[in-house]
Amino acid sequence: MPIEIKMPALSPTMEEGTLAKWLVKEGDKVASGDLLAEIETDKATMEFEAVDEGMIVSLAVAEGADGVKVGTVIALLAAEGEDAGAAPSKPAKAEKSEKAQATESKQAAPQPRPEPEVAKAADASSVAPEKASAAPAQKGDRVKASPLAKRLAEASGIDLSKVQGSGPGGRVVKADLEGAAASPAAVDKAASAPAGQAPAPAEAAGGEIPHEVIKLSSMRKVIARRLTESKQTVPHFYLTMDCNLDALLRLRAELNAGLEKTGVKLSVNDLLIKALAVALVEVPDANVAFTGDTLLKYSRVDISMAVAIPGGLITPIVTDAANKRLSQIATEAKDLAARARDGKLQPHEYQGGTASISNLGMYGIKQFDAVINPPQAMILAVGAGEKRPHIVDDALGMATVMSATGSFDHRAVDGAVGAELMQAFKRLVEKPLAMLA
């Protein structure tokens, strides 16, 4: 019997993925370790390797298919020495997503005419495979349409007598109204609507406003879900401090001059990663994670740094940042960011971390509040360094000042502990030689 190749779980949290690209075709012989496909997870595009040797009998999932559940058969492999001709030309139908199964079963089943009390629910999901070529369904002067379609048509000014119905018996349903043009009278009516009046459902969904429908990537879906859960379930509190960057900028210039021959160049963010890591060592009660019934107190500081990539955000990790030299942090951070943008990170390089840092200073952002990435208990939001009036040695002067805001999970970190961490971070930024001790 052919060997089933199934959609792998490429990360502990992966439930489904996109089969971005096949690297083999039917009839190809593969050995253990050969690359079979590129699979897009919620964070990166990863290469999937063969485990067994043999010949690819069939590719069950088309290239580009998304929402493929973990464990779904994606290909069949005839093992070495097995008669490939005895294998079925096509494998058993691959497991489909719940949404696809529901749609197929709905289309296959006979569609009875909905009763009035369930017409609204039926209209929301009734989409015929093909539009009827006959004229719009009507009996005398009466147009057959669902109650929901009538309400939407009235709100949008659509003449139902000019809409072809795709429901049972030519009935006009909600899906038939998409793309139907509003009458001139309706446009005038909409223009004269009282201020503050709520828009009709069709208008709220885009209506006549020119727009583009963009399908959410797996990454964007996960970002939306996780950040919504974070703001809804994690009690955030925020602490902001202004830090004088002048001493840190001078140290960076001196270090870069000394590192010139090595090709390593320190960024301000590299020094801030180091400062946050050392501060968390000094205040270990802030280097924690809330897990429900327990609190994890970490003995090592791994800093997740937010990196913007096409279509989303990812947080590669600088491990053991407190004990690494600045040159090491700079080299690792540059490499991680580059591979993150190329979608080439391995799961262990972006999953985990004990605290996070997000820097929007390069965009000129003065100050912002970042959303915590559970189960971590804090994230540091860094703004731009800018010249401001500042008290230096008890006298008013000018200094390069940066605002940094810590977001803390109040279930795991008390206000005083968060303030202690921010105080330690400010001291290390303003007296950066302490980071090198």
C-alpha positions as CSV (number, residue, x, y, z in Angstrom):
1,M,0.0,0.0,0.0
2,P,1.2,3.5,-0.7
3,I,2.5,5.6,2.2
4,E,0.4,8.5,3.1
5,I,2.2,11.9,3.4
6,K,0.2,14.1,5.7
7,M,0.2,17.8,6.5
8,P,2.8,18.2,9.3
9,A,2.5,20.2,12.5
10,L,5.5,22.5,12.0
11,S,4.9,24.3,15.3
12,P,3.2,23.4,18.6
13,T,0.4,25.8,17.9
14,M,-0.2,25.0,14.2
15,E,-3.6,23.6,13.4
16,E,-3.7,24.3,9.6
17,G,-1.4,25.6,6.9
18,T,-1.1,26.7,3.3
19,L,0.6,24.4,0.8
20,A,2.5,27.2,-0.8
21,K,4.5,25.3,-3.4
22,W,5.2,21.7,-4.4
23,L,8.9,20.9,-5.0
24,V,8.2,17.5,-6.5
25,K,5.8,16.2,-9.1
26,E,4.0,12.9,-9.7
27,G,6.4,10.2,-10.8
28,D,9.4,11.8,-9.0
29,K,11.6,9.5,-6.9
30,V,12.5,10.9,-3.5
31,A,14.9,9.9,-0.8
32,S,14.7,10.6,2.9
33,G,15.7,14.2,3.5
34,D,14.6,15.4,0.0
35,L,12.5,18.5,0.0
36,L,8.8,17.9,-0.9
37,A,7.0,21.2,-0.4
38,E,7.0,24.7,1.0
39,I,4.4,25.1,3.7
40,E,3.2,28.4,5.0
41,T,2.4,28.4,8.7
42,D,1.0,31.3,10.8
43,K,4.6,32.7,11.1
44,A,6.8,31.6,8.3
45,T,7.1,29.6,5.1
46,M,9.0,26.4,5.9
47,E,10.4,23.5,3.8
48,F,8.9,20.0,4.4
49,E,11.2,17.0,4.0
50,A,10.5,13.4,3.0
51,V,11.0,10.8,5.7
52,D,10.6,7.7,3.5
53,E,12.1,6.7,0.1
54,G,10.0,5.9,-2.9
55,M,8.1,7.5,-5.8
56,I,5.4,10.2,-5.7
57,V,2.2,8.5,-6.8
58,S,-0.1,11.4,-6.4
59,L,-0.4,14.9,-5.1
60,A,-3.7,15.1,-3.2
61,V,-3.6,18.8,-2.4
62,A,-3.2,21.5,-5.0
63,E,-0.4,24.0,-4.8
64,G,-1.6,27.2,-3.2
65,A,-4.4,25.4,-1.2
66,D,-4.9,27.1,2.2
67,G,-6.7,26.0,5.3
68,V,-5.2,22.5,5.0
69,K,-5.7,20.8,8.4
70,V,-2.8,19.1,10.2
71,G,-3.0,15.4,9.5
72,T,-4.7,15.8,6.1
73,V,-3.2,13.5,3.4
74,I,-1.4,15.7,0.9
75,A,0.4,13.1,-1.2
76,L,0.9,9.4,-1.7
77,L,4.3,7.7,-1.9
78,A,4.9,4.2,-3.3
79,A,7.7,2.7,-1.2
80,E,10.8,1.4,-2.8
81,G,10.1,-2.0,-4.4
82,E,6.3,-1.5,-4.4
83,D,4.4,-1.7,-7.6
84,A,3.4,1.9,-8.2
85,G,0.9,0.8,-10.9
86,A,-1.1,-1.1,-8.3
87,A,-1.6,2.1,-6.4
88,P,-4.7,4.2,-7.1
89,S,-4.1,7.0,-9.6
90,K,-5.6,9.4,-7.2
91,P,-5.6,9.1,-3.4
92,A,-8.6,9.1,-1.3
93,K,-10.1,12.5,-1.1
94,A,-8.1,14.6,1.2
95,E,-9.7,15.9,4.4
96,K,-11.3,19.2,3.7
97,S,-11.7,22.1,6.0
98,E,-15.0,22.3,7.9
99,K,-16.1,25.3,5.9
100,A,-15.5,23.4,2.6
101,Q,-17.4,20.3,3.8
102,A,-20.3,22.4,4.9
103,T,-20.5,24.2,1.6
104,E,-20.4,20.9,-0.4
105,S,-23.0,19.2,1.7
106,K,-25.3,22.3,1.4
107,Q,-25.0,22.3,-2.4
108,A,-25.5,18.6,-2.7
109,A,-28.6,18.5,-0.5
110,P,-32.0,19.5,-2.0
111,Q,-32.9,23.0,-1.0
112,P,-36.5,23.2,0.2
113,R,-38.3,26.5,0.1
114,P,-37.6,28.2,3.5
115,E,-40.4,29.0,5.8
116,P,-40.8,32.7,6.7
117,E,-39.3,32.3,10.2
118,V,-36.1,30.8,8.8
119,A,-35.9,32.8,5.6
120,K,-33.3,35.1,6.9
121,A,-30.9,32.4,7.9
122,A,-31.4,30.6,4.6
123,D,-30.8,33.7,2.6
124,A,-27.4,34.3,4.3
125,S,-26.0,31.1,2.9
126,S,-28.0,30.4,-0.3
127,V,-25.6,30.8,-3.3
128,A,-26.5,28.8,-6.4
129,P,-23.7,27.3,-8.5
130,E,-25.0,29.1,-11.6
131,K,-27.3,32.1,-12.2
132,A,-30.5,31.2,-14.0
133,S,-30.6,32.5,-17.5
134,A,-34.3,33.2,-17.3
135,A,-35.8,36.7,-16.6
136,P,-36.1,37.8,-13.0
137,A,-38.6,35.7,-11.2
138,Q,-41.9,37.5,-10.6
139,K,-45.6,36.7,-10.6
140,G,-47.6,39.5,-12.1
141,D,-46.3,42.6,-10.4
142,R,-45.0,40.8,-7.4
143,V,-41.3,40.0,-7.2
144,K,-40.3,36.8,-5.3
145,A,-37.7,37.8,-2.8
146,S,-36.7,36.9,0.7
147,P,-37.5,39.3,3.6
148,L,-33.8,40.0,4.1
149,A,-33.2,40.7,0.4
150,K,-36.2,43.1,0.4
151,R,-34.9,45.0,3.3
152,L,-31.4,45.3,1.8
153,A,-32.8,46.3,-1.6
154,E,-34.9,49.0,0.0
155,A,-32.0,50.3,2.0
156,S,-29.7,50.3,-1.0
157,G,-32.3,51.5,-3.5
158,I,-32.1,48.4,-5.7
159,D,-35.0,47.6,-8.0
160,L,-35.8,43.9,-7.3
161,S,-37.7,43.6,-10.6
162,K,-34.3,43.9,-12.4
163,V,-32.5,41.4,-10.3
164,Q,-32.2,37.7,-11.4
165,G,-33.0,35.4,-8.5
166,S,-30.9,32.3,-7.8
167,G,-32.9,30.9,-4.9
168,P,-35.6,28.2,-5.1
169,G,-38.1,29.0,-7.8
170,G,-36.1,32.0,-8.9
171,R,-36.4,33.7,-5.5
172,V,-34.1,36.7,-5.0
173,V,-31.8,36.2,-2.1
174,K,-29.1,38.3,-0.4
175,A,-26.3,37.0,-2.6
176,D,-28.1,38.2,-5.8
177,L,-27.9,41.8,-4.6
178,E,-24.1,41.9,-4.8
179,G,-23.1,44.2,-7.6
180,A,-26.7,45.3,-8.3
181,A,-26.8,49.1,-9.0
182,A,-28.8,51.4,-6.8
183,S,-31.3,53.6,-8.6
184,P,-30.6,57.4,-9.0
185,A,-33.5,58.1,-6.5
186,A,-31.8,56.0,-3.9
187,V,-28.5,57.8,-4.3
188,D,-30.3,61.1,-3.8
189,K,-32.1,59.7,-0.8
190,A,-28.8,58.5,0.7
191,A,-27.2,62.0,0.2
192,S,-30.1,63.6,2.0
193,A,-30.1,61.2,4.9
194,P,-30.0,62.9,8.4
195,A,-26.6,63.2,10.0
196,G,-25.8,60.4,12.4
197,Q,-28.2,58.0,10.9
198,A,-26.8,54.4,10.9
199,P,-25.8,53.1,7.5
200,A,-27.7,50.2,5.9
201,P,-26.0,46.8,6.2
202,A,-24.9,46.9,2.6
203,E,-23.4,50.3,3.0
204,A,-21.6,49.2,6.2
205,A,-20.0,46.3,4.2
206,G,-18.6,48.6,1.6
207,G,-21.6,49.5,-0.4
208,E,-20.8,51.6,-3.4
209,I,-17.4,52.8,-2.0
210,P,-14.6,51.6,-4.3
211,H,-12.7,48.9,-2.4
212,E,-10.6,45.8,-2.7
213,V,-11.4,42.5,-0.8
214,I,-8.1,41.1,0.6
215,K,-8.0,37.5,1.8
216,L,-6.5,37.2,5.2
217,S,-3.3,35.2,5.4
218,S,-2.7,32.5,8.0
219,M,-0.4,35.0,9.8
220,R,-2.9,37.8,9.8
221,K,-5.7,35.5,11.2
222,V,-3.4,34.4,14.0
223,I,-2.3,38.0,14.8
224,A,-6.0,39.1,14.9
225,R,-7.0,36.2,17.2
226,R,-4.0,36.4,19.6
227,L,-4.0,40.2,20.0
228,T,-7.8,40.2,20.5
229,E,-7.4,37.5,23.2
230,S,-4.6,39.5,24.8
231,K,-6.5,42.8,25.1
232,Q,-9.7,41.0,26.3
233,T,-8.1,38.6,28.8
234,V,-4.9,40.2,30.0
235,P,-5.2,43.2,32.4
236,H,-2.7,45.6,31.0
237,F,-1.1,48.5,32.8
238,Y,1.3,50.9,31.4
239,L,4.4,52.8,32.7
240,T,6.3,55.4,30.8
241,M,9.7,56.9,31.4
242,D,11.8,59.5,29.5
243,C,15.4,58.4,29.0
244,N,18.4,60.7,28.1
245,L,20.1,58.9,25.2
246,D,23.2,61.1,24.9
247,A,25.5,58.8,26.9
248,L,24.3,55.8,25.0
249,L,24.8,57.4,21.6
250,R,28.3,58.4,22.5
251,L,29.1,54.8,23.6
252,R,27.6,53.4,20.4
253,A,29.8,55.7,18.3
254,E,32.9,54.7,20.2
255,L,32.1,51.0,20.0
256,N,31.3,51.2,16.3
257,A,34.6,52.9,15.6
258,G,36.3,50.0,17.4
259,L,34.3,47.4,15.5
260,E,34.7,49.0,12.1
261,K,37.2,46.3,10.8
262,T,34.9,43.5,11.9
263,G,32.0,44.6,9.8
264,V,29.7,44.7,12.8
265,K,27.7,47.8,13.3
266,L,25.7,48.4,16.5
267,S,22.2,49.9,16.2
268,V,20.5,51.8,19.0
269,N,18.0,48.9,19.2
270,D,20.8,46.5,19.9
271,L,21.8,48.5,23.0
272,L,18.2,48.8,24.1
273,I,17.8,45.0,23.9
274,K,20.8,44.6,26.1
275,A,19.6,47.2,28.5
276,L,16.2,45.5,28.9
277,A,17.8,42.1,29.3
278,V,20.2,43.3,32.1
279,A,17.3,45.2,33.8
280,L,15.3,41.9,33.8
281,V,18.2,40.2,35.5
282,E,18.2,42.9,38.1
283,V,14.5,42.7,38.6
284,P,13.7,38.9,38.2
285,D,10.2,39.3,39.4
286,A,9.3,41.0,36.1
287,N,10.9,38.1,34.0
288,V,7.8,35.9,34.5
289,A,4.9,34.4,32.7
290,F,1.3,33.8,33.9
291,T,0.0,30.4,33.1
292,G,-3.3,30.3,35.0
293,D,-2.7,28.4,38.2
294,T,1.1,29.0,38.3
295,L,3.6,31.7,37.6
296,L,6.8,30.8,35.7
297,K,9.9,32.7,36.9
298,Y,12.6,32.5,34.3
299,S,16.3,32.2,35.2
300,R,17.3,33.3,31.7
301,V,16.3,36.4,29.7
302,D,15.3,35.8,26.1
303,I,14.2,39.0,24.3
304,S,11.6,38.8,21.5
305,M,12.0,41.7,19.1
306,A,9.1,42.8,17.0
307,V,9.9,42.7,13.3
308,A,7.5,44.0,10.6
309,I,7.3,41.7,7.6
310,P,5.0,41.7,4.5
311,G,1.5,41.0,5.7
312,G,2.1,41.0,9.5
313,L,4.5,40.9,12.4
314,I,6.9,38.3,13.8
315,T,9.0,38.3,17.0
316,P,12.4,36.5,16.5
317,I,14.2,35.8,19.8
318,V,17.6,36.9,21.0
319,T,18.3,34.2,23.5
320,D,20.3,34.8,26.8
321,A,20.6,38.5,25.8
322,A,21.9,39.6,29.2
323,N,25.0,37.5,28.9
324,K,25.9,38.2,25.3
325,R,28.3,40.8,24.0
326,L,26.8,43.7,22.1
327,S,28.5,42.5,18.9
328,Q,26.8,39.1,19.3
329,I,23.4,40.7,19.8
330,A,23.9,43.0,16.8
331,T,24.9,40.1,14.5
332,E,22.1,37.8,15.7
333,A,19.5,40.5,15.5
334,K,20.4,41.5,11.9
335,D,20.4,37.8,10.8
336,L,17.1,37.0,12.5
337,A,15.4,40.1,11.1
338,A,16.6,39.3,7.5
339,R,15.4,35.7,7.7
340,A,12.1,36.8,9.3
341,R,11.4,39.0,6.3
342,D,12.3,36.1,4.0
343,G,10.0,33.7,5.9
344,K,12.9,31.4,6.7
345,L,12.8,31.3,10.5
346,Q,12.6,28.0,12.3
347,P,9.8,27.7,15.0
348,H,12.3,27.7,17.9
349,E,13.6,31.0,16.6
350,Y,10.3,32.9,17.1
351,Q,8.4,30.8,19.7
352,G,9.0,31.5,23.3
353,G,10.9,34.4,24.7
354,T,10.5,35.8,28.2
355,A,9.8,39.5,27.3
356,S,9.5,41.6,24.2
357,I,10.6,44.9,22.8
358,S,9.0,46.9,20.0
359,N,10.7,49.9,18.5
360,L,8.8,52.4,16.3
361,G,11.4,55.2,16.8
362,M,12.6,55.0,13.2
363,Y,9.1,56.2,12.1
364,G,9.2,59.2,14.3
365,I,6.7,57.8,16.8
366,K,7.2,59.6,20.1
367,Q,5.3,57.2,22.4
368,F,2.9,54.2,22.1
369,D,1.5,51.4,24.2
370,A,2.2,47.9,22.9
371,V,0.0,44.8,23.3
372,I,1.5,42.0,25.4
373,N,2.2,38.7,23.7
374,P,1.0,36.0,26.1
375,P,2.2,34.1,28.0
376,Q,4.8,36.8,28.4
377,A,4.0,39.3,31.1
378,M,5.6,42.5,29.6
379,I,6.6,44.3,26.4
380,L,8.6,47.5,26.1
381,A,7.5,50.0,23.5
382,V,10.3,52.4,22.4
383,G,9.7,55.7,20.7
384,A,12.0,58.1,18.8
385,G,15.0,59.8,20.3
386,E,14.5,63.6,19.8
387,K,16.1,66.8,21.0
388,R,14.0,68.2,23.9
389,P,14.5,70.6,26.8
390,H,15.7,68.4,29.7
391,I,17.1,68.8,33.1
392,V,20.8,67.9,33.0
393,D,22.9,68.2,36.2
394,D,20.2,70.3,37.9
395,A,20.1,72.8,35.0
396,L,17.8,73.1,32.0
397,G,19.4,72.1,28.8
398,M,18.9,70.2,25.6
399,A,19.3,66.4,25.4
400,T,18.3,63.6,23.1
401,V,15.3,62.1,25.0
402,M,13.5,58.9,24.3
403,S,10.1,57.8,25.8
404,A,9.8,54.1,26.7
405,T,6.6,52.5,27.8
406,G,6.3,49.2,29.5
407,S,3.1,47.2,29.2
408,F,2.7,44.7,32.0
409,D,0.3,41.9,32.8
410,H,-1.1,42.8,36.2
411,R,-1.9,39.2,37.0
412,A,1.9,38.4,37.1
413,V,3.6,41.8,37.7
414,D,2.6,44.3,40.4
415,G,2.8,48.0,39.8
416,A,5.9,48.5,42.0
417,V,7.8,45.6,40.3
418,G,7.0,47.2,36.9
419,A,8.2,50.6,38.1
420,E,11.4,49.0,39.5
421,L,12.1,47.4,36.1
422,M,11.5,50.7,34.2
423,Q,13.8,52.5,36.7
424,A,16.5,50.0,36.1
425,F,16.1,50.2,32.3
426,K,16.3,54.1,32.5
427,R,19.5,53.9,34.6
428,L,21.2,51.5,32.2
429,V,20.3,53.6,29.2
430,E,21.6,56.8,30.8
431,K,24.7,55.1,32.2
432,P,25.3,52.4,29.6
433,L,28.8,51.3,30.7
434,A,27.0,49.4,33.5
435,M,25.7,47.0,30.8
436,L,29.2,46.0,29.9
437,A,30.3,45.2,33.4
